[in-house]
Amino acid sequence: MKVIKDIEVGGERPFFESHDLRIENVTIVDGESGIKQCSNIEAVNCRFIGKYPFWHVDGSLIENCYFAPGSRSAIWYSDDMLMRNTVIDAPKLFREMKNLTLENVTINDADETFWNIDGLTIKNVTLREGTYPFMGSKNIEVDGLNSESKYVFQYVKNVVIRNAKITTKDAFWETENVTIIDSELNGEYLGWHSKNLKLVNCRITGTQPLCYAHGLVLENCTFGDDADLAFEYSTLDASIKGHVRSIKNPTSGVINVDSVGEVILDENISQPADCVINVANKK
């Protein structure tokens, strides 16, 4: 493997069509497409300043690097990538990729990041700012995520998330086959129009959670006091610890809950309208 170190480069495509290359302590300044149409690339202790630094790269390691705000849309169409211990201040990273792994990464502008990824593994990642991260991605494994971005995980499929704190709104809309374990989910309108969404040992806050959900499962979950009007038009099997402020017009299934402030069943309920609500501590 060829090694290039301790230089600053710029202009158009300085490493175009490079293969079996390791760059160390390299800065790619203003310009475009620094590493394009490449394979088997390692970047360690590098800084990326210009636009589109990694496009069409097959097989790469990015470690202890920094992506400046100007490196927007930095990594697209690049399969089999491992990124570790890296800070990203640029939006619109990671698009149209397969087999992407991130470990100990902070993304400070997560706007439109992780779109249409097939095979995403995340461990100890922080997301800040931005909208619609993870849009349309599938086959995702997460262990350790702290996200403050808006509208996360919409239209995703085949996802397992553990040890996450997600503060947002409209999270997990129109998802399919998603399991969330030991996590905190804060924000209104959680999980609408989802299919086979499963929450285990989760804390849920925000108004109108889990409506229009099909095949919803909750195991040993708790709700904040602001999580009202839950489960409208949903089919579910739920086991809830503690108190729920209000439940409205669930379509079908079973809800076991310690206590509930109000159950609303009115003329707008959808058929078969046969959800069984078992309240352990009735007043």
Secondary structure, DSSP 4 states (H G I P E B T S, - for coil): -EEEES-EEEEE-TTTT-EEEEEES-EEEEEE-SEEEEEEEEEES-EE-SB--EEEEEEEEEES-EE-TT--S-EES--SEEEEEEEE--SS--EEEEEEEEEEEEES--TT-SEEEEEEEEEEEEE-S-B-TTTT-EEEEEEEEEE--BS-STT-EEEEEEEEEEE-SSTTTT-EEEEEES-EEESSSTTTT-EEEEEES-EEESSS-S-S-BSEEEEEEEE-TT--SBTTT-EEEEEEEEEEEEEE---EEEEEEEEEEEEE--TTPPTT---EEEESS--
